[in-house]
Amino acid sequence: MFFDGFNERSTGWVMNNLGSDNVQLFRKIIDRGFCQGDLSVADEICATKLSEHEYLAKTDVPGPEILKDQIRDARSSIKDLILTVEDIVESGGTVWARSRARGSDPRSGKPVSIYVIDICRFENGKLVEHWGVPDRFALLHQIGALPPKPPSPV
């Protein structure tokens, strides 16, 4: 389910199971791009000029190349990557999503699971702006690159 706009007759958001065009575009990026590794989705959905705000993301290349690089990076960082959208909200042309990324560390084989927050702004059926926050700290902790969590004080 997603929220696709404010209902002026109530104090909440309107729920819709079908998904708007922008939500469907976002889901294509997740399903085809990140889960299946289909880089052509970037050429279909990204504007040539994409304002990218994710830490460490390329920003000096055309929009589709930014997304392709992010897909390649995610799929090489987590083997057998599956991204599951758990919450999604839309207002106007902006889609906010919380997803769970699962797979395994390609070096150790350890299972990993992290959350990813994405905010995507679409115009005329194209992705024009993106903020992404993958929980890299959790990933580093799960693969043993950070010390184990200390026990809670009693």
C-alpha positions as CSV (number, residue, x, y, z in Angstrom):
1,M,0.0,0.0,0.0
2,F,1.0,3.6,-0.4
3,F,-0.3,7.0,0.4
4,D,-0.9,9.0,-2.8
5,G,-2.0,12.4,-1.5
6,F,-3.8,14.3,1.2
7,N,-7.5,13.9,1.5
8,E,-8.8,17.4,2.2
9,R,-12.1,16.1,3.7
10,S,-10.1,14.2,6.5
11,T,-7.0,14.6,8.5
12,G,-5.1,11.8,6.9
13,W,-3.7,10.4,3.7
14,V,-5.6,8.6,1.0
15,M,-4.5,5.0,0.6
16,N,-4.4,3.3,-2.8
17,N,-3.2,-0.3,-3.5
18,L,-2.6,0.2,-7.2
19,G,0.2,2.8,-6.9
20,S,0.6,6.0,-8.9
21,D,2.7,6.2,-12.0
22,N,5.6,7.5,-9.9
23,V,5.3,4.6,-7.4
24,Q,5.3,2.2,-10.2
25,L,8.4,3.8,-11.7
26,F,10.1,3.5,-8.3
27,R,9.1,-0.1,-8.0
28,K,10.6,-0.8,-11.4
29,I,13.9,0.7,-10.3
30,I,13.9,-1.6,-7.2
31,D,12.6,-4.8,-8.9
32,R,14.3,-4.7,-12.3
33,G,17.4,-2.7,-11.4
34,F,18.4,-3.6,-7.9
35,C,16.9,-7.1,-7.5
36,Q,17.4,-8.3,-11.1
37,G,20.4,-6.3,-12.2
38,D,18.7,-4.9,-15.3
39,L,20.6,-1.7,-16.0
40,S,18.3,-0.7,-18.9
41,V,15.8,0.5,-16.3
42,A,18.1,3.5,-15.7
43,D,17.9,4.5,-19.3
44,E,14.1,4.2,-19.3
45,I,13.4,6.1,-16.0
46,C,16.3,8.5,-15.2
47,A,16.4,12.0,-16.6
48,T,19.6,13.0,-18.3
49,K,20.1,15.5,-15.5
50,L,19.7,13.7,-12.1
51,S,20.3,15.6,-8.9
52,E,21.9,13.0,-6.7
53,H,22.3,13.4,-3.0
54,E,23.4,10.0,-1.8
55,Y,26.8,9.9,0.1
56,L,29.6,8.5,-2.2
57,A,27.4,8.4,-5.3
58,K,28.8,9.6,-8.6
59,T,27.4,13.0,-9.6
60,D,29.6,14.0,-12.5
61,V,28.0,11.6,-15.1
62,P,24.5,11.6,-16.8
63,G,21.6,10.5,-14.7
64,P,21.2,7.0,-16.1
65,E,24.9,6.4,-15.4
66,I,24.5,7.5,-11.8
67,L,21.7,4.9,-11.2
68,K,23.6,2.2,-13.1
69,D,26.6,2.7,-10.9
70,Q,24.4,2.6,-7.7
71,I,22.8,-0.7,-8.9
72,R,26.2,-2.2,-9.7
73,D,27.6,-1.0,-6.3
74,A,24.7,-2.4,-4.3
75,R,24.8,-5.8,-6.1
76,S,28.5,-6.1,-5.6
77,S,28.3,-5.1,-1.9
78,I,25.5,-7.6,-1.2
79,K,25.5,-10.9,-3.0
80,D,22.1,-12.2,-4.2
81,L,20.6,-8.8,-3.3
82,I,16.9,-8.7,-2.7
83,L,15.3,-5.3,-1.9
84,T,11.8,-5.4,-0.4
85,V,9.8,-2.2,-0.2
86,E,8.2,-2.2,3.3
87,D,6.7,1.3,3.4
88,I,6.1,3.8,0.6
89,V,4.5,7.2,0.6
90,E,3.9,9.7,-2.2
91,S,3.0,13.3,-2.1
92,G,3.0,15.3,-5.4
93,G,5.9,14.0,-7.5
94,T,7.9,12.7,-4.6
95,V,8.1,9.1,-3.4
96,W,9.5,8.2,0.0
97,A,10.3,4.5,0.7
98,R,11.8,2.3,3.4
99,S,13.1,-0.9,2.0
100,R,14.9,-4.0,3.5
101,A,18.0,-5.2,1.6
102,R,18.9,-8.8,2.2
103,G,21.6,-11.1,0.8
104,S,25.1,-12.1,1.9
105,D,28.5,-10.5,2.2
106,P,30.4,-11.5,-1.0
107,R,33.7,-12.0,1.0
108,S,32.6,-13.9,4.0
109,G,29.2,-15.4,2.9
110,K,27.6,-14.1,6.1
111,P,23.9,-13.2,5.7
112,V,23.2,-9.4,5.9
113,S,20.1,-7.4,6.2
114,I,19.9,-3.6,6.2
115,Y,17.4,-0.8,5.8
116,V,17.5,1.7,2.9
117,I,15.6,5.0,2.8
118,D,15.0,6.5,-0.6
119,I,13.4,9.8,-1.5
120,C,12.8,10.2,-5.3
121,R,11.4,13.1,-7.1
122,F,9.8,12.5,-10.5
123,E,8.9,14.9,-13.2
124,N,7.1,13.9,-16.5
125,G,7.7,10.2,-15.8
126,K,11.5,10.6,-15.2
127,L,13.5,10.4,-12.0
128,V,15.1,13.9,-11.5
129,E,16.3,13.9,-7.9
130,H,17.3,11.3,-5.4
131,W,18.3,11.1,-1.8
132,G,19.4,7.6,-0.6
133,V,20.4,6.4,2.8
134,P,21.5,2.8,3.0
135,D,22.4,1.7,6.5
136,R,26.1,1.1,5.8
137,F,26.9,1.2,9.5
138,A,24.7,-1.9,10.0
139,L,26.3,-3.6,7.0
140,L,29.8,-3.0,8.4
141,H,28.7,-4.3,11.8
142,Q,27.1,-7.5,10.4
143,I,30.2,-8.4,8.3
144,G,32.5,-8.0,11.3
145,A,34.2,-4.8,10.2
146,L,33.2,-3.1,13.4
147,P,33.4,-4.4,17.0
148,P,30.5,-6.3,18.4
149,K,27.8,-4.4,20.2
150,P,28.7,-4.2,23.9
151,P,26.2,-5.9,26.3
152,S,23.5,-3.6,27.8
153,P,24.1,-2.4,31.3
154,V,21.9,-4.2,33.8
